[in-house]
């Protein structure tokens, strides 16, 4: 089952973005859509998501199953100059 969730820090409330992938998947099998440019998903020694701002624990919220999984090849990311930083244009 593919699920979609919003990620936010339990400690400081920092909103990281959305994540999508198989339930219980490893970090490498998830598609991360950050709100803030440059944010990356990192984990602590126990394998839990860690906040890039304060080091607190990130909690997936609003976990819902999805019918259409994201295709990592079709996800695009651009910086403020509209330069493509992730993904490939067709």
N, C-alpha and C positions, 0 to 999 in steps of 0.2 A: 504494500500500500504506500502510495506517495502522499506525503503530508506537507502542508505549508504552515509556517509559524512566523510571528514577529519576535524579534530579539531585543530585550532591554535588560539593563543592569539592575540587580536587586539592591545594590548598595547606593549608587548615585542616581539611578533612574535614566541613565544615558540610553537613548534609542539607537540601536545599531543598524537595523534594517530588517529584511526578511530572509528566510532560509527555506529551501525546498529540497526534498529528497525522500528516500525510503525511510520509514520509521526505524530508529535505532542505527542509522547508517554512520559510518566513520566520517571524519571531517573532510576527507578527500572525495567522498561521494555526494557531498551536499553542494547545492548551488546557492551562493550567498549574494544577495543584492543589497549592498551597503547604502545607507542614507548619506553618510559623509565620505567624501572621496578620500581614499587612502586607508580606510578601516579594513582590517583583515580579521578573519576568525582565527583565534588562537585558543589553546587549551592549557589548563594547568596540569600538574603532575598526575592528577586523578582522571584526566580526560574530559573535564568540564569546561565549557566555554568561559573565557575570561575577558573582562572589560578592558579595552585599550586605554581608557581614560583613568580609571582608579584601581584596576586589577581585581575588582569584585567579580562575583559570579553572574553570568548572563543566563537568564531564564527564558526559554521559549514560551511565548504566550499565544493564546488563540490558535492552538494546533488544530487544523482541520484537514480532512482528506481532500485531495483534488483529483479531478478527472483527467486533466491535461497536464502532465509533468512539463516543466521547463526544459528546453533544449539548450544546453550550455553554448552551443555554436550559434544560437540565434539571440543571445543576450548581449546587448551593447552597452558600453559605458563610455561617456565622454567627459572631458574636463571643461572648465569654464571657457576655454578657447575653442570649444567644439572639436578638439583633436580626439580621435578615437583612441581609448586606452585599453579596451578589452573587447574581444569579439572581432569578427570579420564581416565586412560589408559584402553583400552578394555581388 
